[in-house]
Amino acid sequence: MSYDALLVVSFGGPEGPEDVRPFLRNVLRGRDVPDARVEEVARQYDHFGGVSPLNAHNRELVAAIDADLSDHGVRLPVYWGNRNWHPMLTDTVAQMAADGVGRALAFVTSAYAGYSSCRQYLDDIEAARSAVGGGAPRIDKLRLYFDHPGFVEPLAECLRSAREEAGRGAPVLFTAHSVPASMAATSAYQDQLLTTASLVAARSGTPLPDWRLVYQSRSGAPSVAWLEPDVRTAIGALAANHEAVVVAPIGFTSDHMEVLYDLDIQAAQAAADLGMRMVRAGTPGADRRFVAMVRQLVGERTGQTASVRRQALSGSVWPDRCPPGCCQAPDSAAGRR
């Protein structure tokens, strides 16, 4: 099938103190979140001068994808649009329409199934197309890549480095963003995380003595059940028998705020309070294998490169289009991230 462009779609983040609260209003639109909680989250950005690293990372990633496509003879202009901050997705889709793009592929910087990590992005794309009107390009989302070697292998290399620093006997906590249990029940989110964790563990060098999947960045009403255990609770359970712990954020493609604050500050402090040393593994970022993966996913869909094979280390390739009913929103919007 022929496509005219590639669209990189991401969450977005503020790039200065004046952006923080407008950005949070975008993130929290449609949710009944107390002002005190908004201010609590806003203060987290103070540790970083009101700047999320996500937009800077996305600029690097988009440039790397553009160069990689060009180097391999794939002639697709690369656009970038965010869910919650500039460049906003609707503005980008409008620019694509003005440039004459009729059909595009979308790469989302989220590897997993789930309402927030997959379905909501599909909805965002369709909302942007609707806002632009009849001239908007058709946009097809690339498949999930939680078990693609271009995602797994950089994570495994990051874990190897962290284990060397912490000591090979240190237990490993694989972390991902927690979501309401009702939301997790509508998707393969947990199963895919466990698959990725197992694949990364198997490729991290010597066998892991101990690892488990835990969660982070919970928000929302205490009365709403979320995926557990929390990473800080898990660290506490290890403190009596270990001097160090490795935390590997496999739920994220880059070191953005929920990695830098929730792990590097909050989780690290929790470990220090217990007399433990926490070593945090890195994320793929703009690793060359991750960038090449995007080109390979494009090649799968376009069929322009006959040698491209559908790669999945788990042995079962996720379909190009999610199954009907997958990743639906729960009845209540409470707790959406």
HELIX and SHEET records of a PDB file:
HELIX    1   1 PRO A   17  ASP A   19  5                                   3    
HELIX    2   2 VAL A   20  LEU A   28  1                                   9    
HELIX    3   3 ASP A   35  GLN A   44  1                                  10    
HELIX    4   4 TYR A   45  PHE A   48  5                                   4    
HELIX    5   5 LEU A   54  ASP A   71  1                                  18    
HELIX    6   6 LEU A   89  ALA A   98  1                                  10    
HELIX    7   7 TYR A  115  ARG A  119  3                                   5    
HELIX    8   8 GLN A  120  VAL A  132  1                                  13    
HELIX    9   9 PRO A  149  ALA A  166  1                                  18    
HELIX   10  10 ALA A  181  ALA A  184  1                                   4    
HELIX   11  11 TYR A  189  ALA A  202  1                                  14    
HELIX   12  12 VAL A  231  LEU A  238  1                                   8    
HELIX   13  13 MET A  257  LEU A  260  1                                   4    
HELIX   14  14 ASP A  262  ALA A  267  3                                   6    
HELIX   15  15 ALA A  268  ASP A  273  1                                   6    
HELIX   16  16 ARG A  288  THR A  302  1                                  15    
SHEET    1   A 4 VAL A  78  ASN A  82  0                                        
SHEET    2   A 4 ALA A   5  SER A  10  1                                        
SHEET    3   A 4 ARG A 103  VAL A 108  1                                        
SHEET    4   A 4 ARG A 138  LYS A 141  1                                        
SHEET    1   B 4 TRP A 211  GLN A 216  0                                        
SHEET    2   B 4 VAL A 172  HIS A 177  1                                        
SHEET    3   B 4 ALA A 244  ALA A 248  1                                        
SHEET    4   B 4 ARG A 277  ARG A 280  1                                        
END                                                                             
